[in-house]
Amino acid sequence: MTDEAADTSVLVVSCDKYHDLWVPFFTLFFRYWPDCPYPVYLCSNEKTHEDEGVQTLLTGPDLSWSTTLKRCLERLPTPYLILFQEDFLFTKKVDTQRVGALVSCLRNQEAACLRLYPSPPPDRPTQEDPEVGEIATGAAYRVSLQAAIWDKAVLYGLLKDGESPWDLEYAGSERSNSIPRRFLSISGGNRERWPLDYFSTAVVQGKWVREAVALCAREGIRVDETSRAIESAIEPLCRKCLAFLRALKNRVFSGSR
């Protein structure tokens, strides 16, 4: 095992109320990353996931998303981690060699994080790697909860008790501006060259997204409809309208910097 693999783990952030997503997530995770060299941990409250390839880190009652993650990071044995959320559904084989090279890139540059899913993409290129860019200080979503390699200490320092994931992305991005470390991301160019890819956000407002359910069906995975509902036919249109408004807001915000 390389130093990078020994010092790095995969952490899937979740909680008990999303336990019905664990089977779809881990089925696709190990299907598309069968040679993952890193230990895999699941962040949960009191429920465990019965899979010999997954170690569950129990954090106690669910006080808030950020509090749960802080407790989990206190139990995580590695100084670096690759962060995922439980509703990211993998769609292609992971390029393990490239992920390892990016872990080395983060370590060598002593960066705070390196985003593996460029949403949003970086603001400017770096000299060290033509396919890695830097996220500028003051950029919207400088802290993003898309898949990323993190320095655990930096991530822990960005977390505030009581905050939601959305709070972390918004207020945590503001807090990140005072951290004298680089925030990096793979470039958003050719998607085929991304080291991994997934359907992002399979659950919205507590309901299964219809496209995610269809993806699971194609993969031979049955979702548990007894635990949560599937969104109605009209709700995807509402989501697209909201996404457009958020994108417009981000463009206005970026243009004001």
Stockholm file with secondary structure:
# STOCKHOLM 1.0

chainA/1-257         MTDEAADTSVLVVSCDKYHDLWVPFFTLFFRYWPDCPYPVYLCSNEKTHEDEGVQTLLTGPDLSWSTTLKRCLERLPTPYLILFQEDFLFTKKVDTQRVGALVSCLRNQEAACLRLYPSPPPDRPTQEDPEVGEIATGAAYRVSLQAAIWDKAVLYGLLKDGESPWDLEYAGSERSNSIPRRFLSISGGNRERWPLDYFSTAVVQGKWVREAVALCAREGIRVDETSRAIESAIEPLCRKCLAFLRALKNRVFSGSR
#=GR chainA/1-257 SS CCHHHHHEEEEEECCGGGGGGHHHHHHHHHHHCTTCCSCEEEEESSCCCCCTTCEEEECCSCCCHHHHHHHHHHHCCCSEEEEEETTCEECSCCCHHHHHHHHHHHHHHTCSEEESSCSSCCSEECSSCTTEEECCTTCTTSSCCSSEEEEHHHHHHHCCTTCCHHHHHHHHHHHHTTCCSCEEEECSSCGGGSSCCEECCSEETTEECHHHHHHHHHTTCCCCTTTSCBCCSSHHHHHHHHHHHHHHHHHHHHHTC
#=GC SS_cons         CCHHHHHEEEEEECCGGGGGGHHHHHHHHHHHCTTCCSCEEEEESSCCCCCTTCEEEECCSCCCHHHHHHHHHHHCCCSEEEEEETTCEECSCCCHHHHHHHHHHHHHHTCSEEESSCSSCCSEECSSCTTEEECCTTCTTSSCCSSEEEEHHHHHHHCCTTCCHHHHHHHHHHHHTTCCSCEEEECSSCGGGSSCCEECCSEETTEECHHHHHHHHHTTCCCCTTTSCBCCSSHHHHHHHHHHHHHHHHHHHHHTC
//
